[in-house]
Amino acid sequence: ELNHKLQILINNIKKEPKTKITYFLPDDKKDGGTYLTTISRIRKIDEYKRTILMKNDVLIPINQVIRIEGEIFNGY
């Protein structure tokens, strides 16, 4: 499902869809981490580096994405 949603975002990147992404941010100093959610328009999806850059300057590694929602998928 995530791969399908990523493909939809890639195909519609010029529309700058407003998107809500939940992802896991590992802790650098110990096991575990934090789940974060950001809502913004997507600036760029780098398929080579496997990252999503949001308009609010949040850079999200694709392999840490847990959930993708947004207006392009019929709302949140």
N, CA, C, O and CB atoms as a CASP TS submission, in Angstrom:
PFRMAT TS
TARGET T0000
AUTHOR 0000-0000-0000
METHOD Language model
MODEL 1
PARENT N/A
ATOM      1  N   GLU     1       0.825  -1.194   0.000  1.00  0.00           N
ATOM      2  CA  GLU     1       0.000   0.000   0.000  1.00  0.00           C
ATOM      3  C   GLU     1       0.870   1.259   0.000  1.00  0.00           C
ATOM      4  O   GLU     1       0.577   2.212  -0.722  1.00  0.00           O
ATOM      5  CB  GLU     1      -0.939  -0.002   1.211  1.00  0.00           C
ATOM      6  N   LEU     2       1.947   1.269   0.811  1.00  0.00           N
ATOM      7  CA  LEU     2       2.829   2.442   0.837  1.00  0.00           C
ATOM      8  C   LEU     2       3.486   2.669  -0.524  1.00  0.00           C
ATOM      9  O   LEU     2       3.576   3.806  -0.987  1.00  0.00           O
ATOM     10  CB  LEU     2       3.909   2.276   1.920  1.00  0.00           C
ATOM     11  N   ASN     3       3.941   1.600  -1.160  1.00  0.00           N
ATOM     12  CA  ASN     3       4.556   1.742  -2.482  1.00  0.00           C
ATOM     13  C   ASN     3       3.566   2.306  -3.494  1.00  0.00           C
ATOM     14  O   ASN     3       3.934   3.127  -4.334  1.00  0.00           O
ATOM     15  CB  ASN     3       5.089   0.392  -2.970  1.00  0.00           C
ATOM     16  N   HIS     4       2.317   1.870  -3.414  1.00  0.00           N
ATOM     17  CA  HIS     4       1.275   2.380  -4.310  1.00  0.00           C
ATOM     18  C   HIS     4       1.048   3.876  -4.074  1.00  0.00           C
ATOM     19  O   HIS     4       0.939   4.650  -5.025  1.00  0.00           O
ATOM     20  CB  HIS     4      -0.045   1.598  -4.106  1.00  0.00           C
ATOM     21  N   LYS     5       0.976   4.274  -2.807  1.00  0.00           N
ATOM     22  CA  LYS     5       0.774   5.695  -2.492  1.00  0.00           C
ATOM     23  C   LYS     5       1.977   6.534  -2.903  1.00  0.00           C
ATOM     24  O   LYS     5       1.813   7.660  -3.373  1.00  0.00           O
ATOM     25  CB  LYS     5       0.502   5.876  -0.995  1.00  0.00           C
ATOM     26  N   LEU     6       3.184   6.001  -2.730  1.00  0.00           N
ATOM     27  CA  LEU     6       4.383   6.721  -3.169  1.00  0.00           C
ATOM     28  C   LEU     6       4.353   6.923  -4.682  1.00  0.00           C
ATOM     29  O   LEU     6       4.713   7.993  -5.172  1.00  0.00           O
ATOM     30  CB  LEU     6       5.663   5.957  -2.753  1.00  0.00           C
ATOM     31  N   GLN     7       3.932   5.912  -5.414  1.00  0.00           N
ATOM     32  CA  GLN     7       3.855   6.032  -6.865  1.00  0.00           C
ATOM     33  C   GLN     7       2.836   7.092  -7.271  1.00  0.00           C
ATOM     34  O   GLN     7       3.071   7.845  -8.216  1.00  0.00           O
ATOM     35  CB  GLN     7       3.494   4.685  -7.493  1.00  0.00           C
ATOM     36  N   ILE     8       1.716   7.157  -6.572  1.00  0.00           N
ATOM     37  CA  ILE     8       0.715   8.192  -6.843  1.00  0.00           C
ATOM     38  C   ILE     8       1.320   9.575  -6.596  1.00  0.00           C
ATOM     39  O   ILE     8       1.113  10.496  -7.386  1.00  0.00           O
ATOM     40  CB  ILE     8      -0.547   7.983  -5.959  1.00  0.00           C
ATOM     41  N   LEU     9       2.065   9.717  -5.500  1.00  0.00           N
ATOM     42  CA  LEU     9       2.706  11.006  -5.203  1.00  0.00           C
ATOM     43  C   LEU     9       3.731  11.367  -6.268  1.00  0.00           C
ATOM     44  O   LEU     9       3.790  12.515  -6.708  1.00  0.00           O
ATOM     45  CB  LEU     9       3.378  10.968  -3.825  1.00  0.00           C
ATOM     46  N   ILE    10       4.537  10.397  -6.686  1.00  0.00           N
ATOM     47  CA  ILE    10       5.534  10.645  -7.729  1.00  0.00           C
ATOM     48  C   ILE    10       4.854  11.102  -9.011  1.00  0.00           C
ATOM     49  O   ILE    10       5.320  12.035  -9.667  1.00  0.00           O
ATOM     50  CB  ILE    10       6.375   9.381  -7.991  1.00  0.00           C
ATOM     51  N   ASN    11       3.760  10.450  -9.368  1.00  0.00           N
ATOM     52  CA  ASN    11       3.052  10.790 -10.608  1.00  0.00           C
ATOM     53  C   ASN    11       2.351  12.144 -10.538  1.00  0.00           C
ATOM     54  O   ASN    11       2.024  12.727 -11.571  1.00  0.00           O
ATOM     55  CB  ASN    11       2.036   9.716 -10.931  1.00  0.00           C
ATOM     56  N   ASN    12       2.118  12.648  -9.321  1.00  0.00           N
ATOM     57  CA  ASN    12       1.393  13.913  -9.156  1.00  0.00           C
ATOM     58  C   ASN    12       2.227  14.984  -8.464  1.00  0.00           C
ATOM     59  O   ASN    12       1.671  15.941  -7.923  1.00  0.00           O
ATOM     60  CB  ASN    12       0.123  13.680  -8.368  1.00  0.00           C
ATOM     61  N   ILE    13       3.540  14.843  -8.472  1.00  0.00           N
ATOM     62  CA  ILE    13       4.431  15.743  -7.731  1.00  0.00           C
ATOM     63  C   ILE    13       4.276  17.199  -8.183  1.00  0.00           C
ATOM     64  O   ILE    13       4.426  18.110  -7.368  1.00  0.00           O
ATOM     65  CB  ILE    13       5.888  15.300  -7.902  1.00  0.00           C
ATOM     66  N   LYS    14       3.983  17.430  -9.442  1.00  0.00           N
ATOM     67  CA  LYS    14       3.849  18.808  -9.936  1.00  0.00           C
ATOM     68  C   LYS    14       2.629  19.512  -9.360  1.00  0.00           C
ATOM     69  O   LYS    14       2.568  20.742  -9.352  1.00  0.00           O
ATOM     70  CB  LYS    14       3.768  18.813 -11.453  1.00  0.00           C
ATOM     71  N   LYS    15       1.658  18.741  -8.880  1.00  0.00           N
ATOM     72  CA  LYS    15       0.475  19.324  -8.241  1.00  0.00           C
ATOM     73  C   LYS    15       0.750  19.727  -6.801  1.00  0.00           C
ATOM     74  O   LYS    15      -0.091  20.352  -6.155  1.00  0.00           O
ATOM     75  CB  LYS    15      -0.685  18.343  -8.286  1.00  0.00           C
ATOM     76  N   GLU    16       1.939  19.365  -6.292  1.00  0.00           N
ATOM     77  CA  GLU    16       2.338  19.655  -4.909  1.00  0.00           C
ATOM     78  C   GLU    16       1.233  19.273  -3.929  1.00  0.00           C
ATOM     79  O   GLU    16       0.716  20.131  -3.214  1.00  0.00           O
ATOM     80  CB  GLU    16       2.688  21.145  -4.751  1.00  0.00           C
ATOM     81  N   PRO    17       0.870  17.999  -3.890  1.00  0.00           N
ATOM     82  CA  PRO    17      -0.224  17.589  -3.017  1.00  0.00           C
ATOM     83  C   PRO    17       0.097  17.765  -1.536  1.00  0.00           C
ATOM     84  O   PRO    17       1.195  17.438  -1.086  1.00  0.00           O
ATOM     85  CB  PRO    17      -0.576  16.155  -3.286  1.00  0.00           C
ATOM     86  N   LYS    18      -0.868  18.281  -0.786  1.00  0.00           N
ATOM     87  CA  LYS    18      -0.734  18.387   0.663  1.00  0.00           C
ATOM     88  C   LYS    18      -0.825  16.971   1.221  1.00  0.00           C
ATOM     89  O   LYS    18      -1.785  16.249   0.948  1.00  0.00           O
ATOM     90  CB  LYS    18      -1.839  19.333   1.289  1.00  0.00           C
ATOM     91  N   THR    19       0.168  16.581   1.996  1.00  0.00           N
ATOM     92  CA  THR    19       0.292  15.195   2.421  1.00  0.00           C
ATOM     93  C   THR    19       0.639  15.108   3.899  1.00  0.00           C
ATOM     94  O   THR    19       1.390  15.930   4.425  1.00  0.00           O
ATOM     95  CB  THR    19       1.347  14.476   1.589  1.00  0.00           C
ATOM     96  N   LYS    20       0.086  14.111   4.552  1.00  0.00           N
ATOM     97  CA  LYS    20       0.379  13.825   5.959  1.00  0.00           C
ATOM     98  C   LYS    20       1.169  12.524   6.001  1.00  0.00           C
ATOM     99  O   LYS    20       0.679  11.476   5.580  1.00  0.00           O
ATOM    100  CB  LYS    20      -0.944  13.726   6.826  1.00  0.00           C
ATOM    101  N   ILE    21       2.401  12.599   6.514  1.00  0.00           N
ATOM    102  CA  ILE    21       3.268  11.430   6.571  1.00  0.00           C
ATOM    103  C   ILE    21       3.654  11.154   8.016  1.00  0.00           C
ATOM    104  O   ILE    21       4.122  12.041   8.729  1.00  0.00           O
ATOM    105  CB  ILE    21       4.526  11.633   5.698  1.00  0.00           C
ATOM    106  N   THR    22       3.454   9.926   8.431  1.00  0.00           N
ATOM    107  CA  THR    22       3.888   9.463   9.742  1.00  0.00           C
ATOM    108  C   THR    22       5.103   8.568   9.516  1.00  0.00           C
ATOM    109  O   THR    22       5.083   7.674   8.670  1.00  0.00           O
ATOM    110  CB  THR    22       2.733   8.699  10.506  1.00  0.00           C
ATOM    111  N   TYR    23       6.163   8.823  10.289  1.00  0.00           N
ATOM    112  CA  TYR    23       7.404   8.073  10.101  1.00  0.00           C
ATOM    113  C   TYR    23       8.102   7.857  11.435  1.00  0.00           C
ATOM    114  O   TYR    23       7.799   8.522  12.426  1.00  0.00           O
ATOM    115  CB  TYR    23       8.338   8.807   9.125  1.00  0.00           C
ATOM    116  N   PHE    24       9.036   6.921  11.445  1.00  0.00           N
ATOM    117  CA  PHE    24       9.790   6.582  12.648  1.00  0.00           C
ATOM    118  C   PHE    24      11.147   7.249  12.583  1.00  0.00           C
ATOM    119  O   PHE    24      11.872   7.110  11.597  1.00  0.00           O
ATOM    120  CB  PHE    24       9.938   5.048  12.804  1.00  0.00           C
ATOM    121  N   LEU    25      11.492   7.978  13.644  1.00  0.00           N
ATOM    122  CA  LEU    25      12.798   8.628  13.748  1.00  0.00           C
ATOM    123  C   LEU    25      13.600   7.898  14.813  1.00  0.00           C
ATOM    124  O   LEU    25      13.321   8.055  16.001  1.00  0.00           O
ATOM    125  CB  LEU    25      12.659  10.154  14.090  1.00  0.00           C
ATOM    126  N   PRO    26      14.600   7.095  14.417  1.00  0.00           N
ATOM    127  CA  PRO    26      15.389   6.353  15.398  1.00  0.00           C
ATOM    128  C   PRO    26      16.201   7.287  16.287  1.00  0.00           C
ATOM    129  O   PRO    26      16.621   8.361  15.856  1.00  0.00           O
ATOM    130  CB  PRO    26      16.317   5.371  14.693  1.00  0.00           C
ATOM    131  N   ASP    27      16.417   6.869  17.526  1.00  0.00           N
ATOM    132  CA  ASP    27      17.242   7.607  18.467  1.00  0.00           C
ATOM    133  C   ASP    27      18.702   7.263  18.184  1.00  0.00           C
ATOM    134  O   ASP    27      19.054   6.085  18.115  1.00  0.00           O
ATOM    135  CB  ASP    27      16.855   7.275  19.948  1.00  0.00           C
ATOM    136  N   ASP    28      19.556   8.275  18.019  1.00  0.00           N
ATOM    137  CA  ASP    28      20.968   8.061  17.707  1.00  0.00           C
ATOM    138  C   ASP    28      21.763   7.509  18.891  1.00  0.00           C
ATOM    139  O   ASP    28      22.818   6.905  18.697  1.00  0.00           O
ATOM    140  CB  ASP    28      21.589   9.358  17.244  1.00  0.00           C
ATOM    141  N   LYS    29      21.270   7.708  20.107  1.00  0.00           N
ATOM    142  CA  LYS    29      22.050   7.371  21.297  1.00  0.00           C
ATOM    143  C   LYS    29      21.612   6.086  21.987  1.00  0.00           C
ATOM    144  O   LYS    29      22.360   5.533  22.793  1.00  0.00           O
ATOM    145  CB  LYS    29      21.975   8.492  22.271  1.00  0.00           C
ATOM    146  N   LYS    30      20.410   5.604  21.682  1.00  0.00           N
ATOM    147  CA  LYS    30      19.932   4.383  22.339  1.00  0.00           C
ATOM    148  C   LYS    30      18.929   3.691  21.433  1.00  0.00           C
ATOM    149  O   LYS    30      18.487   4.246  20.427  1.00  0.00           O
ATOM    150  CB  LYS    30      19.293   4.700  23.722  1.00  0.00           C
ATOM    151  N   ASP    31      18.578   2.467  21.810  1.00  0.00           N
ATOM    152  CA  ASP    31      17.564   1.749  21.048  1.00  0.00           C
ATOM    153  C   ASP    31      16.231   2.481  21.126  1.00  0.00           C
ATOM    154  O   ASP    31      15.935   3.158  22.111  1.00  0.00           O
ATOM    155  CB  ASP    31      17.417   0.308  21.562  1.00  0.00           C
ATOM    156  N   GLY    32      15.442   2.334  20.084  1.00  0.00           N
ATOM    157  CA  GLY    32      14.136   2.976  20.065  1.00  0.00           C
ATOM    158  C   GLY    32      14.146   4.237  19.236  1.00  0.00           C
ATOM    159  O   GLY    32      15.044   4.465  18.426  1.00  0.00           O
ATOM    160  N   GLY    33      13.144   5.044  19.451  1.00  0.00           N
ATOM    161  CA  GLY    33      13.005   6.283  18.712  1.00  0.00           C
ATOM    162  C   GLY    33      11.621   6.857  18.919  1.00  0.00           C
ATOM    163  O   GLY    33      10.946   6.548  19.900  1.00  0.00           O
ATOM    164  N   THR    34      11.203   7.699  17.981  1.00  0.00           N
ATOM    165  CA  THR    34       9.947   8.419  18.101  1.00  0.00           C
ATOM    166  C   THR    34       9.182   8.350  16.789  1.00  0.00           C
ATOM    167  O   THR    34       9.772   8.396  15.709  1.00  0.00           O
ATOM    168  CB  THR    34      10.192   9.880  18.507  1.00  0.00           C
ATOM    169  N   TYR    35       7.875   8.238  16.895  1.00  0.00           N
ATOM    170  CA  TYR    35       7.015   8.354  15.721  1.00  0.00           C
ATOM    171  C   TYR    35       6.631   9.816  15.568  1.00  0.00           C
ATOM    172  O   TYR    35       6.145  10.442  16.510  1.00  0.00           O
ATOM    173  CB  TYR    35       5.745   7.443  15.844  1.00  0.00           C
ATOM    174  N   LEU    36       6.849  10.351  14.386  1.00  0.00           N
ATOM    175  CA  LEU    36       6.532  11.745  14.090  1.00  0.00           C
ATOM    176  C   LEU    36       5.557  11.818  12.925  1.00  0.00           C
ATOM    177  O   LEU    36       5.521  10.934  12.070  1.00  0.00           O
ATOM    178  CB  LEU    36       7.814  12.545  13.772  1.00  0.00           C
ATOM    179  N   THR    37       4.772  12.881  12.908  1.00  0.00           N
ATOM    180  CA  THR    37       3.855  13.141  11.805  1.00  0.00           C
ATOM    181  C   THR    37       4.077  14.559  11.324  1.00  0.00           C
ATOM    182  O   THR    37       4.163  15.489  12.126  1.00  0.00           O
ATOM    183  CB  THR    37       2.375  12.921  12.229  1.00  0.00           C
ATOM    184  N   THR    38       4.169  14.723  10.026  1.00  0.00           N
ATOM    185  CA  THR    38       4.286  16.055   9.444  1.00  0.00           C
ATOM    186  C   THR    38       3.231  16.202   8.351  1.00  0.00           C
ATOM    187  O   THR    38       2.927  15.260   7.618  1.00  0.00           O
ATOM    188  CB  THR    38       5.720  16.299   8.877  1.00  0.00           C
ATOM    189  N   ILE    39       2.688  17.407   8.266  1.00  0.00           N
ATOM    190  CA  ILE    39       1.707  17.727   7.226  1.00  0.00           C
ATOM    191  C   ILE    39       2.256  18.916   6.442  1.00  0.00           C
ATOM    192  O   ILE    39       2.503  19.988   6.995  1.00  0.00           O
ATOM    193  CB  ILE    39       0.278  18.046   7.841  1.00  0.00           C
ATOM    194  N   SER    40       2.439  18.702   5.155  1.00  0.00           N
ATOM    195  CA  SER    40       2.983  19.749   4.300  1.00  0.00           C
ATOM    196  C   SER    40       2.777  19.326   2.847  1.00  0.00           C
ATOM    197  O   SER    40       2.296  18.228   2.568  1.00  0.00           O
ATOM    198  CB  SER    40       4.500  20.009   4.609  1.00  0.00           C
ATOM    199  N   ARG    41       3.139  20.193   1.954  1.00  0.00           N
ATOM    200  CA  ARG    41       3.161  19.835   0.538  1.00  0.00           C
ATOM    201  C   ARG    41       4.517  19.204   0.238  1.00  0.00           C
ATOM    202  O   ARG    41       5.517  19.527   0.879  1.00  0.00           O
ATOM    203  CB  ARG    41       2.898  21.088  -0.381  1.00  0.00           C
ATOM    204  N   ILE    42       4.541  18.321  -0.722  1.00  0.00           N
ATOM    205  CA  ILE    42       5.781  17.635  -1.071  1.00  0.00           C
ATOM    206  C   ILE    42       6.558  18.463  -2.078  1.00  0.00           C
ATOM    207  O   ILE    42       6.024  18.877  -3.107  1.00  0.00           O
ATOM    208  CB  ILE    42       5.495  16.226  -1.633  1.00  0.00           C
ATOM    209  N   ARG    43       7.828  18.698  -1.768  1.00  0.00           N
ATOM    210  CA  ARG    43       8.710  19.445  -2.669  1.00  0.00           C
ATOM    211  C   ARG    43       9.365  18.495  -3.662  1.00  0.00           C
ATOM    212  O   ARG    43       9.423  18.781  -4.858  1.00  0.00           O
ATOM    213  CB  ARG    43       9.788  20.216  -1.872  1.00  0.00           C
ATOM    214  N   LYS    44       9.868  17.344  -3.155  1.00  0.00           N
ATOM    215  CA  LYS    44      10.634  16.450  -4.029  1.00  0.00           C
ATOM    216  C   LYS    44      10.637  15.045  -3.444  1.00  0.00           C
ATOM    217  O   LYS    44      10.690  14.861  -2.227  1.00  0.00           O
ATOM    218  CB  LYS    44      12.088  16.965  -4.216  1.00  0.00           C
ATOM    219  N   ILE    45      10.579  14.065  -4.327  1.00  0.00           N
ATOM    220  CA  ILE    45      10.791  12.676  -3.946  1.00  0.00           C
ATOM    221  C   ILE    45      12.014  12.203  -4.715  1.00  0.00           C
ATOM    222  O   ILE    45      12.004  12.152  -5.945  1.00  0.00           O
ATOM    223  CB  ILE    45       9.522  11.776  -4.246  1.00  0.00           C
ATOM    224  N   ASP    46      13.065  11.859  -3.984  1.00  0.00           N
ATOM    225  CA  ASP    46      14.312  11.406  -4.594  1.00  0.00           C
ATOM    226  C   ASP    46      14.326   9.880  -4.553  1.00  0.00           C
ATOM    227  O   ASP    46      14.599   9.277  -3.515  1.00  0.00           O
ATOM    228  CB  ASP    46      15.565  12.008  -3.858  1.00  0.00           C
ATOM    229  N   GLU    47      14.033   9.276  -5.682  1.00  0.00           N
ATOM    230  CA  GLU    47      13.953   7.818  -5.733  1.00  0.00           C
ATOM    231  C   GLU    47      15.333   7.176  -5.575  1.00  0.00           C
ATOM    232  O   GLU    47      15.429   6.056  -5.073  1.00  0.00           O
ATOM    233  CB  GLU    47      13.316   7.371  -7.049  1.00  0.00           C
ATOM    234  N   TYR    48      16.388   7.852  -5.987  1.00  0.00           N
ATOM    235  CA  TYR    48      17.742   7.314  -5.863  1.00  0.00           C
ATOM    236  C   TYR    48      18.199   7.313  -4.405  1.00  0.00           C
ATOM    237  O   TYR    48      18.716   6.311  -3.910  1.00  0.00           O
ATOM    238  CB  TYR    48      18.721   8.127  -6.723  1.00  0.00           C
ATOM    239  N   LYS    49      18.001   8.454  -3.716  1.00  0.00           N
ATOM    240  CA  LYS    49      18.380   8.560  -2.300  1.00  0.00           C
ATOM    241  C   LYS    49      17.309   7.996  -1.375  1.00  0.00           C
ATOM    242  O   LYS    49      17.541   7.831  -0.178  1.00  0.00           O
ATOM    243  CB  LYS    49      18.651  10.013  -1.936  1.00  0.00           C
ATOM    244  N   ARG    50      16.135   7.700  -1.932  1.00  0.00           N
ATOM    245  CA  ARG    50      14.998   7.150  -1.186  1.00  0.00           C
ATOM    246  C   ARG    50      14.570   8.085  -0.057  1.00  0.00           C
ATOM    247  O   ARG    50      14.450   7.679   1.099  1.00  0.00           O
ATOM    248  CB  ARG    50      15.352   5.769  -0.616  1.00  0.00           C
ATOM    249  N   THR    51      14.342   9.360  -0.427  1.00  0.00           N
ATOM    250  CA  THR    51      13.906  10.365   0.543  1.00  0.00           C
ATOM    251  C   THR    51      12.731  11.164  -0.016  1.00  0.00           C
ATOM    252  O   THR    51      12.520  11.255  -1.225  1.00  0.00           O
ATOM    253  CB  THR    51      15.074  11.311   0.911  1.00  0.00           C
ATOM    254  N   ILE    52      11.974  11.740   0.924  1.00  0.00           N
ATOM    255  CA  ILE    52      10.886  12.653   0.596  1.00  0.00           C
ATOM    256  C   ILE    52      11.226  13.982   1.255  1.00  0.00           C
ATOM    257  O   ILE    52      11.436  14.044   2.467  1.00  0.00           O
ATOM    258  CB  ILE    52       9.479  12.101   1.077  1.00  0.00           C
ATOM    259  N   LEU    53      11.279  15.043   0.459  1.00  0.00           N
ATOM    260  CA  LEU    53      11.530  16.380   0.992  1.00  0.00           C
ATOM    261  C   LEU    53      10.216  17.143   0.958  1.00  0.00           C
ATOM    262  O   LEU    53       9.604  17.312  -0.097  1.00  0.00           O
ATOM    263  CB  LEU    53      12.646  17.130   0.179  1.00  0.00           C
ATOM    264  N   MET    54       9.793  17.599   2.128  1.00  0.00           N
ATOM    265  CA  MET    54       8.542  18.330   2.251  1.00  0.00           C
ATOM    266  C   MET    54       8.814  19.832   2.095  1.00  0.00           C
ATOM    267  O   MET    54       9.951  20.278   2.247  1.00  0.00           O
ATOM    268  CB  MET    54       7.859  18.029   3.616  1.00  0.00           C
ATOM    269  N   LYS    55       7.779  20.597   1.794  1.00  0.00           N
ATOM    270  CA  LYS    55       7.916  22.056   1.662  1.00  0.00           C
ATOM    271  C   LYS    55       8.307  22.725   2.977  1.00  0.00           C
ATOM    272  O   LYS    55       8.862  23.824   2.972  1.00  0.00           O
ATOM    273  CB  LYS    55       6.612  22.657   1.155  1.00  0.00           C
ATOM    274  N   ASN    56       8.018  22.061   4.121  1.00  0.00           N
ATOM    275  CA  ASN    56       8.403  22.618   5.416  1.00  0.00           C
ATOM    276  C   ASN    56       9.827  22.205   5.794  1.00  0.00           C
ATOM    277  O   ASN    56      10.225  22.316   6.954  1.00  0.00           O
ATOM    278  CB  ASN    56       7.417  22.167   6.501  1.00  0.00           C
ATOM    279  N   ASP    57      10.594  21.727   4.802  1.00  0.00           N
ATOM    280  CA  ASP    57      12.003  21.339   4.921  1.00  0.00           C
ATOM    281  C   ASP    57      12.253  20.092   5.753  1.00  0.00           C
ATOM    282  O   ASP    57      13.391  19.844   6.152  1.00  0.00           O
ATOM    283  CB  ASP    57      12.771  22.460   5.506  1.00  0.00           C
ATOM    284  N   VAL    58      11.228  19.305   6.024  1.00  0.00           N
ATOM    285  CA  VAL    58      11.416  18.019   6.697  1.00  0.00           C
ATOM    286  C   VAL    58      11.851  17.008   5.641  1.00  0.00           C
ATOM    287  O   VAL    58      11.204  16.866   4.604  1.00  0.00           O
ATOM    288  CB  VAL    58      10.099  17.548   7.435  1.00  0.00           C
ATOM    289  N   LEU    59      12.954  16.306   5.912  1.00  0.00           N
ATOM    290  CA  LEU    59      13.477  15.276   5.019  1.00  0.00           C
ATOM    291  C   LEU    59      13.194  13.917   5.650  1.00  0.00           C
ATOM    292  O   LEU    59      13.640  13.642   6.764  1.00  0.00           O
ATOM    293  CB  LEU    59      15.013  15.471   4.754  1.00  0.00           C
ATOM    294  N   ILE    60      12.462  13.078   4.947  1.00  0.00           N
ATOM    295  CA  ILE    60      12.013  11.797   5.485  1.00  0.00           C
ATOM    296  C   ILE    60      12.589  10.660   4.656  1.00  0.00           C
ATOM    297  O   ILE    60      12.335  10.588   3.453  1.00  0.00           O
ATOM    298  CB  ILE    60      10.470  11.721   5.510  1.00  0.00           C
ATOM    299  N   PRO    61      13.364   9.765   5.276  1.00  0.00           N
ATOM    300  CA  PRO    61      13.807   8.562   4.559  1.00  0.00           C
ATOM    301  C   PRO    61      12.595   7.674   4.258  1.00  0.00           C
ATOM    302  O   PRO    61      11.802   7.388   5.155  1.00  0.00           O
ATOM    303  CB  PRO    61      14.874   7.776   5.394  1.00  0.00           C
ATOM    304  N   ILE    62      12.449   7.243   3.022  1.00  0.00           N
ATOM    305  CA  ILE    62      11.292   6.462   2.611  1.00  0.00           C
ATOM    306  C   ILE    62      11.167   5.181   3.426  1.00  0.00           C
ATOM    307  O   ILE    62      10.053   4.746   3.717  1.00  0.00           O
ATOM    308  CB  ILE    62      11.381   6.133   1.130  1.00  0.00           C
ATOM    309  N   ASN    63      12.291   4.567   3.799  1.00  0.00           N
ATOM    310  CA  ASN    63      12.217   3.304   4.539  1.00  0.00           C
ATOM    311  C   ASN    63      11.732   3.486   5.974  1.00  0.00           C
ATOM    312  O   ASN    63      11.511   2.497   6.672  1.00  0.00           O
ATOM    313  CB  ASN    63      13.570   2.636   4.549  1.00  0.00           C
ATOM    314  N   GLN    64      11.560   4.738   6.434  1.00  0.00           N
ATOM    315  CA  GLN    64      11.055   4.998   7.777  1.00  0.00           C
ATOM    316  C   GLN    64       9.585   5.418   7.782  1.00  0.00           C
ATOM    317  O   GLN    64       9.011   5.667   8.843  1.00  0.00           O
ATOM    318  CB  GLN    64      11.892   6.069   8.439  1.00  0.00           C
ATOM    319  N   VAL    65       8.973   5.497   6.589  1.00  0.00           N
ATOM    320  CA  VAL    65       7.575   5.910   6.482  1.00  0.00           C
ATOM    321  C   VAL    65       6.660   4.785   6.970  1.00  0.00           C
ATOM    322  O   VAL    65       6.806   3.629   6.573  1.00  0.00           O
ATOM    323  CB  VAL    65       7.228   6.299   5.022  1.00  0.00           C
ATOM    324  N   ILE    66       5.723   5.148   7.831  1.00  0.00           N
ATOM    325  CA  ILE    66       4.760   4.203   8.381  1.00  0.00           C
ATOM    326  C   ILE    66       3.394   4.357   7.704  1.00  0.00           C
ATOM    327  O   ILE    66       2.715   3.369   7.425  1.00  0.00           O
ATOM    328  CB  ILE    66       4.627   4.402   9.899  1.00  0.00           C
ATOM    329  N   ARG    67       2.998   5.621   7.440  1.00  0.00           N
ATOM    330  CA  ARG    67       1.668   5.895   6.877  1.00  0.00           C
ATOM    331  C   ARG    67       1.738   7.152   6.001  1.00  0.00           C
ATOM    332  O   ARG    67       2.454   8.105   6.310  1.00  0.00           O
ATOM    333  CB  ARG    67       0.602   6.072   8.016  1.00  0.00           C
ATOM    334  N   ILE    68       0.981   7.126   4.911  1.00  0.00           N
ATOM    335  CA  ILE    68       0.857   8.284   4.027  1.00  0.00           C
ATOM    336  C   ILE    68      -0.630   8.551   3.828  1.00  0.00           C
ATOM    337  O   ILE    68      -1.387   7.660   3.443  1.00  0.00           O
ATOM    338  CB  ILE    68       1.586   8.047   2.649  1.00  0.00           C
ATOM    339  N   GLU    69      -1.038   9.788   4.096  1.00  0.00           N
ATOM    340  CA  GLU    69      -2.415  10.216   3.879  1.00  0.00           C
ATOM    341  C   GLU    69      -2.373  11.575   3.197  1.00  0.00           C
ATOM    342  O   GLU    69      -1.352  12.261   3.238  1.00  0.00           O
ATOM    343  CB  GLU    69      -3.222  10.277   5.226  1.00  0.00           C
ATOM    344  N   GLY    70      -3.471  11.962   2.574  1.00  0.00           N
ATOM    345  CA  GLY    70      -3.482  13.278   1.985  1.00  0.00           C
ATOM    346  C   GLY    70      -4.659  13.522   1.065  1.00  0.00           C
ATOM    347  O   GLY    70      -5.452  12.628   0.770  1.00  0.00           O
ATOM    348  N   GLU    71      -4.743  14.771   0.620  1.00  0.00           N
ATOM    349  CA  GLU    71      -5.853  15.185  -0.220  1.00  0.00           C
ATOM    350  C   GLU    71      -5.906  14.405  -1.525  1.00  0.00           C
ATOM    351  O   GLU    71      -6.982  14.206  -2.089  1.00  0.00           O
ATOM    352  CB  GLU    71      -5.758  16.660  -0.510  1.00  0.00           C
ATOM    353  N   ILE    72      -4.763  13.967  -2.002  1.00  0.00           N
ATOM    354  CA  ILE    72      -4.721  13.232  -3.251  1.00  0.00           C
ATOM    355  C   ILE    72      -5.299  11.810  -3.100  1.00  0.00           C
ATOM    356  O   ILE    72      -5.646  11.161  -4.087  1.00  0.00           O
ATOM    357  CB  ILE    72      -3.286  13.165  -3.758  1.00  0.00           C
ATOM    358  N   PHE    73      -5.391  11.351  -1.853  1.00  0.00           N
ATOM    359  CA  PHE    73      -5.967  10.029  -1.553  1.00  0.00           C
ATOM    360  C   PHE    73      -7.364  10.162  -0.958  1.00  0.00           C
ATOM    361  O   PHE    73      -7.789   9.309  -0.179  1.00  0.00           O
ATOM    362  CB  PHE    73      -5.058   9.250  -0.583  1.00  0.00           C
ATOM    363  N   ASN    74      -8.074  11.216  -1.316  1.00  0.00           N
ATOM    364  CA  ASN    74      -9.439  11.474  -0.828  1.00  0.00           C
ATOM    365  C   ASN    74      -9.457  11.881   0.637  1.00  0.00           C
ATOM    366  O   ASN    74     -10.273  11.382   1.412  1.00  0.00           O
ATOM    367  CB  ASN    74     -10.309  10.240  -1.022  1.00  0.00           C
ATOM    368  N   GLY    75      -8.575  12.770   1.013  1.00  0.00           N
ATOM    369  CA  GLY    75      -8.604  13.327   2.370  1.00  0.00           C
ATOM    370  C   GLY    75      -7.756  12.584   3.369  1.00  0.00           C
ATOM    371  O   GLY    75      -7.039  11.642   3.031  1.00  0.00           O
ATOM    372  N   TYR    76      -7.850  13.020   4.593  1.00  0.00           N
ATOM    373  CA  TYR    76      -7.073  12.419   5.673  1.00  0.00           C
ATOM    374  C   TYR    76      -7.908  11.365   6.324  1.00  0.00           C
ATOM    375  O   TYR    76      -7.457  10.718   7.269  1.00  0.00           O
ATOM    376  CB  TYR    76      -6.616  13.467   6.704  1.00  0.00           C
TER
END
